[in-house]
């Protein structure tokens, strides 16, 4: 599904040049659940932004679903992204002015799904996330765990092939964090490929492989013991 070759990302200002990624080469197969770990500033988020086609690399190659996308325009990246990738963020990134139903529905509007099908699919996802009883609530009326369940629902509403989760339990207590991790495992078992950035060794081990980064480079890759 994903293959990068010598991926680099350099940020330049008039006075400073910062290398965020330094020749990162990884391969992720369809159906994997991969955790990416490393200290703050090691390049995890930069790598996620490039894998999610939010940003372009400065050099190297990025192959996604047999598309070489490293040189794609923003329009090309957007078209490929909205049909294939779901995002889950630490800060939920829900829109305060929209209800639970409307937040989950939003990606379907972007992909021009008809209103009747939108209603059916949103209700199905809200049932799956156990949030149907909160469909008309606004984000500020929900707990952190409930907001993240809505965010997960929004991420999966288009049945993406890839889910990118950036510290999905970072703002949650341990019980709600466990619920989110179990949801991700279930989605993976149902066929979604998942790449998750986390600082938590406990959460990382829900995946089947752990990639560790330092100073913009991959330093180790390990299979999680439970999958051996």
PyMOL commands that set and color helices and strands:
alter all, ss='L'
color gray80, all
select helices_A, chain A and resi 44-51+74-84+100-110+115-128+132-134+139-141+144-156+174-189+201-204+225-227
alter helices_A, ss='H'
color red, helices_A
select strands_A, chain A and resi 2-12+17-24+27-28+33-37+59-64+67-68+85-89+162-166+193-197+209-214+217-223
alter strands_A, ss='S'
color yellow, strands_A
deselect
rebuild
show_as cartoon
